[in-house]
């Protein structure tokens, strides 16, 4: 069993930044790759970024490249998503995912 809790969402103006966190408890977090997904209003959930179990490999959706940075803190069982230069198109609920486990999501709203 693995429990995931996202935090760090909120309202930000275009061009602003947010740092999302996903805290894990339960199973061996460090054995697994971790992904961030988002779901915009009226749209399907899409992948944003992922990081390998040891943090050595990261991947980003084209929309996130150059603006978002994923990282993991093994000691704290936490994964972060630093999001810069946010646009209204980044609005949505952001979820972290490990295998079949999902958090409850954190809402990001980019609006002036």
N, CA, C and O of each residue as an XYZ file, in Angstrom:
448
protein
N       0.836     -1.192      0.000
C       0.000      0.000      0.000
C       0.870      1.241      0.000
O       1.924      1.285      0.634
N       0.413      2.233     -0.714
C       1.149      3.496     -0.787
C       0.118      4.613     -0.725
O      -0.892      4.572     -1.427
N       0.371      5.598      0.107
C      -0.505      6.763      0.184
C       0.261      7.984     -0.324
O       1.404      8.229      0.061
N      -0.389      8.729     -1.184
C       0.230      9.901     -1.795
C      -0.600     11.136     -1.468
O      -1.824     11.125     -1.596
N       0.067     12.186     -1.049
C      -0.624     13.430     -0.710
C       0.063     14.584     -1.413
O       1.228     14.883     -1.148
N      -0.666     15.231     -2.314
C      -0.136     16.392     -3.017
C      -0.434     17.674     -2.247
O      -1.411     17.760     -1.503
N       0.419     18.652     -2.439
C       0.217     19.966     -1.853
C       0.937     21.001     -2.702
O       1.732     20.661     -3.578
N       0.647     22.271     -2.429
C       1.370     23.348     -3.084
C       0.597     24.064     -4.173
O       1.079     25.054     -4.722
N      -0.588     23.583     -4.493
C      -1.384     24.263     -5.515
C      -1.930     25.575     -5.002
O      -1.819     25.898     -3.820
N      -2.522     26.325     -5.914
C      -3.100     27.601     -5.531
C      -3.358     28.463     -6.740
O      -3.271     28.017     -7.884
N      -3.679     29.718     -6.457
C      -3.939     30.696     -7.511
C      -2.672     31.508     -7.755
O      -2.068     32.028     -6.817
N      -2.279     31.612     -9.009
C      -1.073     32.361     -9.355
C      -1.331     33.132    -10.649
O      -2.107     32.694    -11.498
N      -0.687     34.256    -10.786
C      -0.843     35.054    -11.999
C      -0.001     34.474    -13.127
O       1.001     33.807    -12.871
N      -0.394     34.718    -14.360
C       0.444     34.275    -15.483
C       1.876     34.781    -15.326
O       2.114     35.929    -14.951
N       2.809     33.900    -15.621
C       4.218     34.217    -15.441
C       4.766     33.851    -14.075
O       5.975     33.895    -13.851
N       3.887     33.495    -13.176
C       4.301     33.153    -11.827
C       4.796     31.727    -11.693
O       4.903     30.992    -12.675
N       5.095     31.351    -10.464
C       5.654     30.028    -10.177
C       4.919     29.379     -9.012
O       4.361     30.047     -8.141
N       4.943     28.065     -9.031
C       4.459     27.262     -7.921
C       5.352     26.049     -7.770
O       5.961     25.582     -8.733
N       5.421     25.551     -6.564
C       6.158     24.311     -6.303
C       5.203     23.314     -5.669
O       4.729     23.497     -4.548
N       4.937     22.255     -6.421
C       4.072     21.197     -5.925
C       4.908     20.135     -5.230
O       6.061     19.890     -5.583
N       4.293     19.514     -4.233
C       4.956     18.426     -3.522
C       4.034     17.225     -3.457
O       2.812     17.357     -3.389
N       4.638     16.062     -3.479
C       3.905     14.804     -3.328
C       4.622     14.018     -2.239
O       5.752     13.567     -2.422
N       3.960     13.865     -1.127
C       4.531     13.133     -0.001
C       3.951     11.731      0.018
O       2.742     11.539     -0.118
N       4.828     10.759      0.187
C       4.406      9.366      0.156
C       4.614      8.705      1.503
O       5.558      9.016      2.230
N       3.734      7.807      1.815
C       3.897      7.003      3.023
C       3.377      5.606      2.730
O       2.545      5.409      1.844
N       3.868      4.663      3.471
C       3.419      3.304      3.267
C       4.518      2.438      2.698
O       5.497      2.117      3.372
N       4.338      2.071      1.456
C       5.257      1.125      0.827
C       6.610      1.775      0.545
O       6.835      2.930      0.907
N       7.478      1.058     -0.079
C       8.830      1.527     -0.352
C       8.815      2.491     -1.530
O       8.886      2.092     -2.692
N       8.723      3.741     -1.199
C       8.600      4.796     -2.199
C       9.781      4.827     -3.144
O       9.627      5.070     -4.341
N      10.951      4.582     -2.604
C      12.169      4.743     -3.384
C      12.376      3.695     -4.462
O      13.298      3.813     -5.269
N      11.529      2.668     -4.488
C      11.685      1.625     -5.495
C      11.035      1.991     -6.818
O      11.250      1.305     -7.817
N      10.248      3.050     -6.846
C       9.379      3.289     -7.985
C       9.628      4.615     -8.679
O      10.012      5.606     -8.057
N       9.399      4.605     -9.982
C       9.319      5.865    -10.715
C       8.032      6.579    -10.310
O       7.049      5.952     -9.917
N       8.065      7.903    -10.418
C       6.926      8.713     -9.990
C       6.568      9.684    -11.105
O       7.439     10.256    -11.761
N       5.285      9.854    -11.300
C       4.823     10.762    -12.342
C       3.909     11.836    -11.811
O       3.204     11.640    -10.821
N       3.928     12.981    -12.482
C       2.949     14.040    -12.250
C       2.033     14.095    -13.473
O       2.488     14.083    -14.616
N       0.743     14.156    -13.197
C      -0.267     14.282    -14.234
C      -1.124     15.499    -13.914
O      -1.123     15.993    -12.786
N      -1.839     15.965    -14.893
C      -2.776     17.047    -14.633
C      -4.036     16.827    -15.458
O      -4.028     16.173    -16.501
N      -5.113     17.398    -14.947
C      -6.387     17.327    -15.657
C      -7.011     18.704    -15.669
O      -7.425     19.229    -14.635
N      -7.071     19.278    -16.856
C      -7.690     20.583    -17.018
C      -9.208     20.416    -17.103
O      -9.698     19.344    -17.458
N      -9.941     21.468    -16.781
C     -11.411     21.380    -16.857
C     -11.883     20.925    -18.232
O     -11.521     21.518    -19.249
N     -12.682     19.882    -18.258
C     -13.245     19.395    -19.502
C     -12.300     18.593    -20.373
O     -12.636     18.244    -21.505
N     -11.124     18.300    -19.852
C     -10.128     17.570    -20.645
C      -9.714     16.290    -19.935
O      -9.969     16.105    -18.745
N      -9.076     15.422    -20.686
C      -8.578     14.185    -20.103
C      -7.294     14.436    -19.310
O      -6.580     15.414    -19.531
N      -7.035     13.533    -18.397
C      -5.799     13.611    -17.626
C      -4.614     13.366    -18.555
O      -4.657     12.487    -19.416
N      -3.556     14.154    -18.368
C      -2.374     14.019    -19.209
C      -1.114     13.995    -18.364
O      -1.063     14.571    -17.277
N      -0.101     13.321    -18.882
C       1.174     13.279    -18.189
C       1.926     14.587    -18.326
O       1.910     15.214    -19.385
N       2.578     14.994    -17.261
C       3.354     16.231    -17.248
C       4.848     15.933    -17.140
O       5.660     16.475    -17.891
N       5.191     15.067    -16.198
C       6.608     14.788    -15.965
C       6.721     13.502    -15.163
O       5.787     13.094    -14.471
N       7.889     12.871    -15.272
C       8.140     11.700    -14.438
C       9.615     11.634    -14.101
O      10.456     12.228    -14.776
N       9.909     10.897    -13.040
C      11.278     10.766    -12.571
C      11.509      9.323    -12.176
O      10.632      8.681    -11.598
N      12.687      8.814    -12.487
C      13.011      7.428    -12.210
C      13.180      7.184    -10.714
O      13.214      8.119     -9.914
N      13.284      5.913    -10.358
C      13.348      5.572     -8.938
C      14.560      6.175     -8.252
O      14.482      6.523     -7.074
N      15.662      6.306     -8.946
C      16.855      6.876     -8.321
C      17.049      8.358     -8.649
O      18.048      8.965     -8.264
N      16.087      8.924     -9.359
C      16.162     10.343     -9.697
C      17.084     10.662    -10.850
O      17.256     11.829    -11.201
N      17.684      9.638    -11.448
C      18.664      9.889    -12.482
C      18.091     10.215    -13.847
O      18.785     10.771    -14.698
N      16.835      9.875    -14.062
C      16.207     10.108    -15.361
C      14.897     10.862    -15.162
O      14.065     10.494    -14.333
N      14.740     11.905    -15.929
C      13.497     12.679    -15.879
C      12.955     12.844    -17.298
O      13.708     12.847    -18.271
N      11.658     12.978    -17.389
C      11.008     13.222    -18.675
C       9.921     14.269    -18.488
O       9.320     14.398    -17.421
N       9.692     15.009    -19.561
C       8.708     16.090    -19.507
C       7.845     16.081    -20.764
O       8.311     15.774    -21.862
N       6.590     16.422    -20.572
C       5.741     16.689    -21.729
C       6.288     17.919    -22.451
O       6.939     18.767    -21.840
N       6.025     18.008    -23.730
C       6.516     19.157    -24.501
C       6.065     20.471    -23.877
O       6.803     21.456    -23.891
N       4.864     20.485    -23.337
C       4.319     21.712    -22.756
C       5.058     22.125    -21.484
O       4.983     23.282    -21.069
N       5.771     21.183    -20.867
C       6.448     21.453    -19.604
C       7.952     21.684    -19.769
O       8.600     22.222    -18.871
N       8.491     21.289    -20.885
C       9.941     21.392    -21.089
C      10.411     22.841    -20.991
O       9.827     23.750    -21.580
N      11.471     23.019    -20.235
C      12.053     24.346    -20.081
C      11.391     25.200    -19.026
O      11.904     26.263    -18.677
N      10.242     24.747    -18.506
C       9.530     25.534    -17.490
C       9.376     24.785    -16.173
O       9.399     25.393    -15.103
N       9.220     23.461    -16.249
C       8.979     22.647    -15.065
C      10.219     21.818    -14.745
O      10.963     21.419    -15.641
N      10.425     21.569    -13.472
C      11.522     20.701    -13.036
C      11.009     19.749    -11.973
O      10.444     20.165    -10.961
N      11.214     18.465    -12.221
C      10.814     17.441    -11.259
C      12.039     16.994    -10.473
O      13.138     16.895    -11.020
N      11.843     16.729     -9.202
C      12.951     16.265     -8.372
C      12.377     15.400     -7.258
O      11.183     15.452     -6.961
N      13.240     14.615     -6.657
C      12.772     13.789     -5.549
C      13.749     13.871     -4.398
O      14.960     13.980     -4.586
N      13.193     13.815     -3.204
C      13.970     13.826     -1.969
C      13.745     12.472     -1.316
O      12.727     12.245     -0.664
N      14.705     11.582     -1.498
C      14.534     10.219     -1.011
C      14.412     10.176      0.509
O      13.658      9.370      1.052
N      15.142     11.027      1.180
C      15.127     11.010      2.646
C      13.761     11.394      3.204
O      13.371     10.944      4.281
N      13.030     12.239      2.451
C      11.728     12.704      2.916
C      10.577     12.030      2.191
O       9.419     12.386      2.406
N      10.879     11.057      1.329
C       9.827     10.378      0.568
C       8.919     11.375     -0.144
O       7.694     11.267     -0.106
N       9.546     12.336     -0.787
C       8.785     13.418     -1.406
C       9.291     13.683     -2.811
O      10.486     13.593     -3.089
N       8.361     14.009     -3.685
C       8.699     14.432     -5.036
C       8.143     15.835     -5.233
O       7.032     16.143     -4.803
N       8.926     16.677     -5.885
C       8.518     18.052     -6.114
C       8.385     18.311     -7.609
O       9.044     17.679     -8.434
N       7.521     19.248     -7.925
C       7.409     19.743     -9.291
C       7.475     21.264     -9.228
O       6.512     21.918     -8.828
N       8.601     21.815     -9.618
C       8.773     23.260     -9.675
C       8.243     23.743    -11.012
O       8.704     23.306    -12.066
N       7.285     24.636    -10.968
C       6.638     25.119    -12.188
C       6.859     26.621    -12.315
O       6.434     27.391    -11.454
N       7.515     27.028    -13.373
C       7.804     28.438    -13.623
C       7.114     28.903    -14.896
O       6.661     28.092    -15.704
N       7.044     30.200    -15.061
C       6.447     30.802    -16.264
C       5.086     30.207    -16.569
O       4.802     29.816    -17.701
N       4.264     30.144    -15.563
C       2.949     29.509    -15.710
C       2.037     30.322    -16.618
O       2.091     31.552    -16.653
N       1.211     29.608    -17.341
C       0.226     30.216    -18.234
C      -1.159     29.686    -17.870
O      -1.265     28.680    -17.169
N      -2.206     30.337    -18.329
C      -3.557     29.822    -18.035
C      -3.769     28.388    -18.507
O      -4.595     27.664    -17.951
N      -3.029     27.978    -19.527
C      -3.149     26.601    -20.022
C      -2.617     25.575    -19.029
O      -2.860     24.378    -19.187
N      -1.902     26.023    -18.019
C      -1.405     25.108    -16.984
C      -2.441     24.875    -15.886
O      -2.206     24.082    -14.975
N      -3.556     25.539    -15.962
C      -4.605     25.373    -14.962
C      -5.150     23.954    -14.976
O      -5.386     23.375    -16.037
N      -5.346     23.402    -13.782
C      -5.901     22.070    -13.671
C      -5.605     21.472    -12.309
O      -4.973     22.094    -11.456
N      -6.073     20.262    -12.131
C      -5.758     19.511    -10.918
C      -4.540     18.647    -11.219
O      -4.517     17.897    -12.195
N      -3.546     18.764    -10.377
C      -2.287     18.038    -10.550
C      -2.247     16.859     -9.596
O      -2.514     16.988     -8.401
N      -1.909     15.710    -10.151
C      -1.883     14.474     -9.388
C      -0.490     13.844     -9.471
O       0.179     13.933    -10.500
N      -0.067     13.216     -8.393
C       1.114     12.374     -8.515
C       0.672     10.920     -8.546
O      -0.380     10.553     -8.023
N       1.490     10.124     -9.161
C       1.145      8.736     -9.443
C       2.350      7.841     -9.259
O       3.456      8.157     -9.697
N       2.117      6.722     -8.606
C       3.107      5.662     -8.476
C       2.384      4.354     -8.754
O       1.535      3.918     -7.977
N       2.728      3.749     -9.855
C       2.080      2.501    -10.289
C       0.559      2.694    -10.279
O       0.054      3.537    -11.020
N      -0.171      1.952     -9.477
C      -1.630      2.072     -9.497
C      -2.148      3.077     -8.482
O      -3.359      3.239     -8.337
N      -1.265      3.741     -7.791
C      -1.668      4.646     -6.717
C      -1.695      6.097     -7.206
O      -0.817      6.548     -7.943
N      -2.736      6.804     -6.767
C      -2.917      8.213     -7.101
C      -3.196      9.008     -5.831
O      -3.825      8.511     -4.896
N      -2.724     10.233     -5.813
C      -3.114     11.129     -4.739
C      -4.469     11.749     -5.046
O      -5.102     11.433     -6.054
N      -4.902     12.642     -4.155
C      -6.210     13.275     -4.318
C      -6.148     14.492     -5.226
O      -7.179     15.008     -5.658
N      -4.944     14.942     -5.510
C      -4.765     16.064     -6.415
C      -4.673     17.391     -5.693
O      -5.170     17.548     -4.578
N      -4.027     18.348     -6.351
C      -3.955     19.714     -5.855
C      -4.265     20.649     -7.017
O      -3.745     20.481     -8.120
N      -5.115     21.631     -6.758
C      -5.612     22.500     -7.813
C      -4.654     23.656     -8.075
O      -4.245     24.366     -7.157
N      -4.311     23.826     -9.325
C      -3.511     24.959     -9.777
C      -4.379     25.823    -10.689
O      -4.945     25.344    -11.671
N      -4.468     27.082    -10.348
C      -5.229     28.016    -11.169
C      -4.326     29.165    -11.560
O      -3.789     29.867    -10.703
N      -4.162     29.354    -12.852
C      -3.329     30.442    -13.365
C      -4.258     31.459    -14.014
O      -4.864     31.203    -15.055
N      -4.352     32.603    -13.383
C      -5.305     33.606    -13.851
C      -4.902     34.974    -13.337
O      -4.335     35.109    -12.252
N      -5.201     35.972    -14.127
C      -4.949     37.341    -13.695
C      -6.201     37.929    -13.041
O      -6.188     39.082    -12.609
